């Protein structure tokens, strides 16, 4: 029995009926306005007292509904109601406002259908049940049989006993019409409220942008934590070796470890906070180290572990790293940081760093060159694996340079391992005084 009655009076059918009643309620302001206009055009007659004028008012309200359905916010409101009440899967309906005229016209068609059909079902839901009740109880009431309804509908004494069947038939017809109208709207919802090709493209671009930001956060996290672990490991090992013979160096190394971990924990907390809040787009506002404000500290903390580091800085005519574009200064700092991490993990001996701004063919470039002796050849206890770079860090450095139109080269160079990055800063004509 439930198999046959479910589509008519089941939970989904009842919810779709409520959705139709909601459409009828939303039509009422339009209908009242149309009744005023129709009544005035008919000479001030009472529209409610005339069925033809009422139907004319209903027809006149439909163009008004279609016109307001062109507003962009109609689609998300309609999609929310349809998603909750018609049983249509949410991924088949659009989320945002309709921006193109094609999407607006489709949303307007849905709005008109929902309110128009909903008004008819609402009217039937108000009129049919009382009539059905009267027909069902008529055989039990002589008053009803003698009333206008009884004498109008039935002419013989036995005919009133057929009225319960007629009443039940009216209720079944109401359920069938309501279920059919609900199913029709559910079928049309993905067609009229579904995402357009432009919506899908915009959603794909949004996902790609979100993924790009998350990848950037992952690079920031990898570079900051990776360098900190390399530097702290080296500093702690150096301090342990001279713990009894050079207390001053141990104090300096411990201070560098404290500063490195404090800065890294701050960056880690910031990145994890962005990911936890679910708003990685705020990554652009995240404070990041730069050459101007943080390079000297990075070099000092690296030297505190006992590493011999020779650094030469040439900001060019500007004479100050602060004159660099902010994004170039930030990405250059991370590239230097990754180069130092790679040298500490995989290299031996002193590190030579050159950072300079120069002009090539009228274009200004920031060049970073870092060299250090490579690791010795692998031995049997190393598992036969050479200790060279080329992991996620160097790929991240290449991605950073590519975002600015630059390039990164890393590999053996004569007797050393060399990392070289070139970041374009624009032409000298368009970026005087340091590239602003």
Phi, psi and omega in degrees: 000317181298329179300326182270325183273340182304312180297340182265319186230012179290178184300317181294320179295320179294321179293322177293327176296318176299322178298320178291319178298322176300318177298319177297322178294321180292336179285339188304315178301319178296319181294320179296318178296316179295324178296322177298314182293315181294318179298318179294320180291333180270010177091025176081022180282163177281110183295324183295339180274357183234117179297317178300318180292327177295316177295324176295321177296320177299315179295323180290337181283338184296317176298325177297319178298315180298323180294314179290338178291350179282348179293141186299327184283350180295321184296310180297325178294316179294319180295322179297315179295317180294321180296323184277332192242341184259350181081013178280132178304138185298329183288351179269359180243147180285153181258314187275173178297152177285124182255320180276158180292330177296315178294323179294319179295321177295318178295324178295320178297318177297314181302317180293316179296315182300310183288320182294310179292322179299324178294319179295315179294323178296317178298318177295322180293333176279326188267321189289312183303314178299319179296319180295321179297317179299316181294323182290321183268358184301319180297339182268356185230116175293328179299316179293322180294330180271356182284176178303318180298316182293313181289334181282320185274330188231139182249342182245163184291328184277339185296327179302336181286350172273350184295326176301323177296321178294319178297315178297323178296322178295318179295320178295321179295321178298316179297320181293317179295316180297314180296319179295318179294320178297318178295323178297315179295322178296324179288325182276342184303310179297331181288316186265334181247001180286163180292141175277175177300322178294322177296317180295321179294317179296320178294320178295319178295322178294318178295321179295319178296319179296319178295321179297319179294319179294323176296322178295318178297321178296321177296316179301316182294316180298313183294316183293310184289319180299315179295319181298316180295319179296313182294315181295320178299316180293317180294318180294318178296317178296319179295321180296322183292330182245027184303320183267335187264337185220075181300327181296317178295322179297316178299318180295319179294319179294323177295320178294320177298316180298315181294318181297313181293322180298313180296318183292320178297322177297314178294319179298317180295322180295314181294315180295327177295319177296318180290322181291324179285350179072023181229067180295345179297340177286002181299332179296332180270358182290129178296135182226147179292152181227168177298318185295317188261343191228353184295316182299319178295321178298316180294320180294318180292328177291319179292332183296341177275005180095000179285133176278116184231118177253120184237133176239125183241129179224091181290358181086199183301331182295328178073010184203129178297338180296343180278354178288152170303143187301316184292322179293321179295320181292312182292325178296320178300314181295325178293317176298317180299316179293322177298318178294319179298317180296320180292321180291323183281320192243352184250176176223156174082187186290157179245135176244128183234131175232123176235122183212156173250126180219170182246129178230117179055042177080358180249137179272138181226145171259119183247132178239123178232126180228129180230151174197155178298139179286168177293153178294163180302150182292150176249177184299322184285352177273358181081009178077014183257125178292141180270082180236167181276198178108015180273209183297327183297313180290325175296320177297320178297320178296320179295320178299314180295321181296326178299331179262006181083017181256198183208159177228134176238134180217134178161180179300142179217094185066236181268005184233170169258131185235138170243124181229127179233138178234123180241119178290141180244004182102175181278158180293334181285326183265350182226065180288155174065036173107008170090017177282000000 
